[in-house]
Amino acid sequence: MTTIIIEDNNNLQAKQLLEYIKTLPYATVVEEKKKSFREAAAECNAVPVSAFVGELHHQIDEYFDKNA
């Protein structure tokens, strides 16, 4: 399988290529709306850096408390 991404479909050549690709019997065109940063972050269950660093410090402290 080969994936082709056309980001600027407002360009005349990109539009022509996209229309041609749509006519091919062995090609599938999947059009996606670009996600905002918040949408993409929520989709992958991202956490703020401060929460990540806080949890990291907590785990480090816990490790050294148990193994000191």
N, CA, C and O atoms as CSV, one atom per row, in Angstrom:
chain,resi,resn,atom,element,x,y,z
A,1,MET,N,N,0.846,-1.171,0.000
A,1,MET,CA,C,0.000,0.000,0.000
A,1,MET,C,C,0.893,1.237,0.000
A,1,MET,O,O,1.906,1.281,0.698
A,2,THR,N,N,0.520,2.213,-0.766
A,2,THR,CA,C,1.231,3.485,-0.831
A,2,THR,C,C,0.286,4.584,-0.389
A,2,THR,O,O,-0.889,4.588,-0.754
A,3,THR,N,N,0.797,5.508,0.393
A,3,THR,CA,C,-0.010,6.633,0.858
A,3,THR,C,C,0.552,7.910,0.266
A,3,THR,O,O,1.757,8.157,0.318
A,4,ILE,N,N,-0.326,8.710,-0.292
A,4,ILE,CA,C,0.056,10.011,-0.839
A,4,ILE,C,C,-0.744,11.066,-0.085
A,4,ILE,O,O,-1.964,10.963,0.042
A,5,ILE,N,N,-0.051,12.070,0.408
A,5,ILE,CA,C,-0.724,13.142,1.131
A,5,ILE,C,C,-0.609,14.416,0.309
A,5,ILE,O,O,0.490,14.843,-0.044
A,6,ILE,N,N,-1.752,15.017,0.009
A,6,ILE,CA,C,-1.788,16.293,-0.699
A,6,ILE,C,C,-2.275,17.318,0.308
A,6,ILE,O,O,-3.450,17.326,0.676
A,7,GLU,N,N,-1.377,18.179,0.752
A,7,GLU,CA,C,-1.722,19.126,1.803
A,7,GLU,C,C,-2.358,20.398,1.259
A,7,GLU,O,O,-3.279,20.935,1.873
A,8,ASP,N,N,-1.889,20.882,0.136
A,8,ASP,CA,C,-2.402,22.141,-0.404
A,8,ASP,C,C,-3.310,21.852,-1.581
A,8,ASP,O,O,-2.897,21.979,-2.734
A,9,ASN,N,N,-4.556,21.462,-1.298
A,9,ASN,CA,C,-5.460,21.132,-2.401
A,9,ASN,C,C,-6.131,22.370,-2.989
A,9,ASN,O,O,-7.079,22.244,-3.764
A,10,ASN,N,N,-5.656,23.558,-2.634
A,10,ASN,CA,C,-6.132,24.782,-3.277
A,10,ASN,C,C,-5.273,25.123,-4.486
A,10,ASN,O,O,-5.637,25.990,-5.281
A,11,ASN,N,N,-4.141,24.452,-4.631
A,11,ASN,CA,C,-3.243,24.627,-5.749
A,11,ASN,C,C,-3.858,23.942,-6.975
A,11,ASN,O,O,-4.386,22.837,-6.855
A,12,LEU,N,N,-3.800,24.574,-8.138
A,12,LEU,CA,C,-4.422,24.041,-9.356
A,12,LEU,C,C,-3.876,22.660,-9.703
A,12,LEU,O,O,-4.650,21.752,-10.008
A,13,GLN,N,N,-2.562,22.488,-9.661
A,13,GLN,CA,C,-1.977,21.186,-9.997
A,13,GLN,C,C,-2.396,20.122,-8.982
A,13,GLN,O,O,-2.650,18.975,-9.352
A,14,ALA,N,N,-2.465,20.495,-7.722
A,14,ALA,CA,C,-2.887,19.537,-6.692
A,14,ALA,C,C,-4.335,19.127,-6.915
A,14,ALA,O,O,-4.678,17.955,-6.761
A,15,LYS,N,N,-5.190,20.083,-7.277
A,15,LYS,CA,C,-6.599,19.766,-7.548
A,15,LYS,C,C,-6.724,18.818,-8.731
A,15,LYS,O,O,-7.496,17.859,-8.689
A,16,GLN,N,N,-5.962,19.089,-9.788
A,16,GLN,CA,C,-6.009,18.240,-10.973
A,16,GLN,C,C,-5.520,16.830,-10.646
A,16,GLN,O,O,-6.116,15.847,-11.088
A,17,LEU,N,N,-4.450,16.730,-9.883
A,17,LEU,CA,C,-3.933,15.422,-9.500
A,17,LEU,C,C,-4.955,14.677,-8.656
A,17,LEU,O,O,-5.178,13.486,-8.870
A,18,LEU,N,N,-5.569,15.346,-7.716
A,18,LEU,CA,C,-6.564,14.724,-6.853
A,18,LEU,C,C,-7.759,14.229,-7.668
A,18,LEU,O,O,-8.250,13.124,-7.436
A,19,GLU,N,N,-8.224,15.026,-8.607
A,19,GLU,CA,C,-9.348,14.613,-9.455
A,19,GLU,C,C,-8.976,13.406,-10.305
A,19,GLU,O,O,-9.803,12.519,-10.518
A,20,TYR,N,N,-7.737,13.364,-10.792
A,20,TYR,CA,C,-7.288,12.221,-11.575
A,20,TYR,C,C,-7.227,10.971,-10.695
A,20,TYR,O,O,-7.697,9.905,-11.092
A,21,ILE,N,N,-6.659,11.103,-9.524
A,21,ILE,CA,C,-6.534,9.956,-8.620
A,21,ILE,C,C,-7.908,9.380,-8.284
A,21,ILE,O,O,-8.057,8.166,-8.153
A,22,LYS,N,N,-8.906,10.243,-8.144
A,22,LYS,CA,C,-10.266,9.783,-7.821
A,22,LYS,C,C,-10.855,8.912,-8.923
A,22,LYS,O,O,-11.761,8.121,-8.661
A,23,THR,N,N,-10.358,9.043,-10.153
A,23,THR,CA,C,-10.890,8.250,-11.268
A,23,THR,C,C,-10.266,6.859,-11.350
A,23,THR,O,O,-10.774,5.996,-12.067
A,24,LEU,N,N,-9.190,6.636,-10.636
A,24,LEU,CA,C,-8.490,5.352,-10.720
A,24,LEU,C,C,-9.247,4.283,-9.939
A,24,LEU,O,O,-9.630,4.513,-8.792
A,25,PRO,N,N,-9.467,3.114,-10.547
A,25,PRO,CA,C,-10.241,2.065,-9.877
A,25,PRO,C,C,-9.503,1.422,-8.699
A,25,PRO,O,O,-10.137,0.795,-7.850
A,26,TYR,N,N,-8.202,1.564,-8.634
A,26,TYR,CA,C,-7.415,0.929,-7.576
A,26,TYR,C,C,-6.952,1.917,-6.513
A,26,TYR,O,O,-6.106,1.588,-5.682
A,27,ALA,N,N,-7.507,3.130,-6.539
A,27,ALA,CA,C,-7.113,4.158,-5.564
A,27,ALA,C,C,-8.313,4.565,-4.719
A,27,ALA,O,O,-9.447,4.606,-5.197
A,28,THR,N,N,-8.040,4.861,-3.473
A,28,THR,CA,C,-9.062,5.357,-2.554
A,28,THR,C,C,-8.587,6.694,-2.015
A,28,THR,O,O,-7.450,6.825,-1.561
A,29,VAL,N,N,-9.455,7.670,-2.066
A,29,VAL,CA,C,-9.124,8.997,-1.552
A,29,VAL,C,C,-9.852,9.186,-0.229
A,29,VAL,O,O,-11.075,9.071,-0.155
A,30,VAL,N,N,-9.089,9.475,0.802
A,30,VAL,CA,C,-9.648,9.734,2.122
A,30,VAL,C,C,-9.379,11.197,2.437
A,30,VAL,O,O,-8.231,11.605,2.613
A,31,GLU,N,N,-10.429,11.967,2.506
A,31,GLU,CA,C,-10.256,13.388,2.803
A,31,GLU,C,C,-10.496,13.602,4.285
A,31,GLU,O,O,-11.536,13.223,4.825
A,32,GLU,N,N,-9.520,14.217,4.932
A,32,GLU,CA,C,-9.622,14.475,6.361
A,32,GLU,C,C,-9.519,15.962,6.635
A,32,GLU,O,O,-8.760,16.689,5.994
A,33,LYS,N,N,-10.294,16.382,7.592
A,33,LYS,CA,C,-10.187,17.759,8.058
A,33,LYS,C,C,-8.998,17.806,9.016
A,33,LYS,O,O,-8.826,16.922,9.855
A,34,LYS,N,N,-8.191,18.840,8.878
A,34,LYS,CA,C,-7.061,18.970,9.793
A,34,LYS,C,C,-7.579,19.196,11.204
A,34,LYS,O,O,-8.526,19.953,11.419
A,35,LYS,N,N,-6.956,18.541,12.146
A,35,LYS,CA,C,-7.364,18.668,13.537
A,35,LYS,C,C,-6.602,19.811,14.187
A,35,LYS,O,O,-5.462,20.109,13.830
A,36,SER,N,N,-7.252,20.435,15.138
A,36,SER,CA,C,-6.551,21.446,15.916
A,36,SER,C,C,-5.619,20.729,16.880
A,36,SER,O,O,-5.731,19.520,17.081
A,37,PHE,N,N,-4.709,21.472,17.468
A,37,PHE,CA,C,-3.787,20.874,18.436
A,37,PHE,C,C,-4.556,20.252,19.587
A,37,PHE,O,O,-4.232,19.148,20.025
A,38,ARG,N,N,-5.575,20.948,20.082
A,38,ARG,CA,C,-6.363,20.430,21.210
A,38,ARG,C,C,-7.055,19.114,20.842
A,38,ARG,O,O,-7.079,18.180,21.643
A,39,GLU,N,N,-7.614,19.042,19.636
A,39,GLU,CA,C,-8.282,17.812,19.198
A,39,GLU,C,C,-7.286,16.653,19.092
A,39,GLU,O,O,-7.568,15.538,19.530
A,40,ALA,N,N,-6.129,16.931,18.510
A,40,ALA,CA,C,-5.115,15.888,18.362
A,40,ALA,C,C,-4.594,15.437,19.721
A,40,ALA,O,O,-4.370,14.246,19.939
A,41,ALA,N,N,-4.400,16.380,20.632
A,41,ALA,CA,C,-3.909,16.039,21.973
A,41,ALA,C,C,-4.943,15.213,22.729
A,41,ALA,O,O,-4.593,14.244,23.402
A,42,ALA,N,N,-6.200,15.588,22.623
A,42,ALA,CA,C,-7.254,14.848,23.321
A,42,ALA,C,C,-7.387,13.433,22.755
A,42,ALA,O,O,-7.641,12.487,23.500
A,43,GLU,N,N,-7.220,13.293,21.462
A,43,GLU,CA,C,-7.346,11.991,20.818
A,43,GLU,C,C,-6.303,10.996,21.316
A,43,GLU,O,O,-6.582,9.801,21.413
A,44,CYS,N,N,-5.114,11.477,21.629
A,44,CYS,CA,C,-4.058,10.563,22.095
A,44,CYS,C,C,-3.866,10.626,23.609
A,44,CYS,O,O,-2.850,10.163,24.127
A,45,ASN,N,N,-4.838,11.196,24.316
A,45,ASN,CA,C,-4.806,11.270,25.785
A,45,ASN,C,C,-3.552,11.957,26.301
A,45,ASN,O,O,-2.949,11.506,27.275
A,46,ALA,N,N,-3.162,13.036,25.660
A,46,ALA,CA,C,-1.984,13.786,26.074
A,46,ALA,C,C,-2.241,14.477,27.412
A,46,ALA,O,O,-3.377,14.803,27.753
A,47,VAL,N,N,-1.165,14.691,28.153
A,47,VAL,CA,C,-1.258,15.411,29.426
A,47,VAL,C,C,-0.357,16.633,29.343
A,47,VAL,O,O,0.605,16.639,28.574
A,48,PRO,N,N,-0.653,17.664,30.119
A,48,PRO,CA,C,0.229,18.839,30.120
A,48,PRO,C,C,1.625,18.468,30.618
A,48,PRO,O,O,1.789,17.520,31.386
A,49,VAL,N,N,2.613,19.215,30.178
A,49,VAL,CA,C,3.995,18.958,30.579
A,49,VAL,C,C,4.126,19.016,32.094
A,49,VAL,O,O,4.838,18.203,32.684
A,50,SER,N,N,3.453,19.960,32.725
A,50,SER,CA,C,3.553,20.088,34.181
A,50,SER,C,C,3.046,18.827,34.881
A,50,SER,O,O,3.627,18.403,35.880
A,51,ALA,N,N,1.982,18.229,34.374
A,51,ALA,CA,C,1.457,16.994,34.966
A,51,ALA,C,C,2.435,15.843,34.744
A,51,ALA,O,O,2.648,15.025,35.639
A,52,PHE,N,N,3.027,15.778,33.558
A,52,PHE,CA,C,4.000,14.725,33.261
A,52,PHE,C,C,5.218,14.840,34.178
A,52,PHE,O,O,5.659,13.853,34.769
A,53,VAL,N,N,5.753,16.049,34.289
A,53,VAL,CA,C,6.941,16.260,35.117
A,53,VAL,C,C,6.618,15.994,36.586
A,53,VAL,O,O,7.430,15.408,37.302
A,54,GLY,N,N,5.446,16.418,37.035
A,54,GLY,CA,C,5.035,16.159,38.410
A,54,GLY,C,C,4.972,14.674,38.708
A,54,GLY,O,O,5.451,14.228,39.751
A,55,GLU,N,N,4.383,13.902,37.801
A,55,GLU,CA,C,4.291,12.446,37.980
A,55,GLU,C,C,5.681,11.811,37.931
A,55,GLU,O,O,5.969,10.888,38.692
A,56,LEU,N,N,6.530,12.297,37.051
A,56,LEU,CA,C,7.896,11.786,36.958
A,56,LEU,C,C,8.638,11.992,38.274
A,56,LEU,O,O,9.275,11.070,38.784
A,57,HIS,N,N,8.556,13.201,38.820
A,57,HIS,CA,C,9.211,13.487,40.107
A,57,HIS,C,C,8.641,12.598,41.214
A,57,HIS,O,O,9.381,12.085,42.053
A,58,HIS,N,N,7.338,12.425,41.205
A,58,HIS,CA,C,6.694,11.575,42.209
A,58,HIS,C,C,7.230,10.147,42.138
A,58,HIS,O,O,7.546,9.547,43.166
A,59,GLN,N,N,7.331,9.608,40.938
A,59,GLN,CA,C,7.821,8.242,40.782
A,59,GLN,C,C,9.295,8.114,41.164
A,59,GLN,O,O,9.701,7.113,41.754
A,60,ILE,N,N,10.091,9.123,40.830
A,60,ILE,CA,C,11.506,9.099,41.212
A,60,ILE,C,C,11.638,9.124,42.725
A,60,ILE,O,O,12.387,8.334,43.299
A,61,ASP,N,N,10.903,10.041,43.380
A,61,ASP,CA,C,10.947,10.123,44.840
A,61,ASP,C,C,10.506,8.809,45.473
A,61,ASP,O,O,11.127,8.333,46.423
A,62,GLU,N,N,9.446,8.233,44.952
A,62,GLU,CA,C,8.929,6.975,45.478
A,62,GLU,C,C,9.953,5.854,45.318
A,62,GLU,O,O,10.130,5.043,46.227
A,63,TYR,N,N,10.615,5.805,44.193
A,63,TYR,CA,C,11.632,4.781,43.951
A,63,TYR,C,C,12.773,4.893,44.957
A,63,TYR,O,O,13.198,3.894,45.537
A,64,PHE,N,N,13.267,6.119,45.160
A,64,PHE,CA,C,14.394,6.288,46.074
A,64,PHE,C,C,13.989,6.114,47.531
A,64,PHE,O,O,14.811,5.708,48.351
A,65,ASP,N,N,12.737,6.415,47.868
A,65,ASP,CA,C,12.270,6.167,49.230
A,65,ASP,C,C,12.252,4.667,49.529
A,65,ASP,O,O,12.587,4.243,50.635
A,66,LYS,N,N,11.859,3.875,48.540
A,66,LYS,CA,C,11.788,2.427,48.731
A,66,LYS,C,C,13.163,1.767,48.663
A,66,LYS,O,O,13.385,0.743,49.310
A,67,ASN,N,N,14.079,2.332,47.899
A,67,ASN,CA,C,15.366,1.678,47.642
A,67,ASN,C,C,16.543,2.397,48.289
A,67,ASN,O,O,17.689,2.183,47.892
A,68,ALA,N,N,16.283,3.231,49.261
A,68,ALA,CA,C,17.396,3.973,49.892
A,68,ALA,C,C,18.000,3.189,51.026
A,68,ALA,O,O,18.941,3.656,51.667
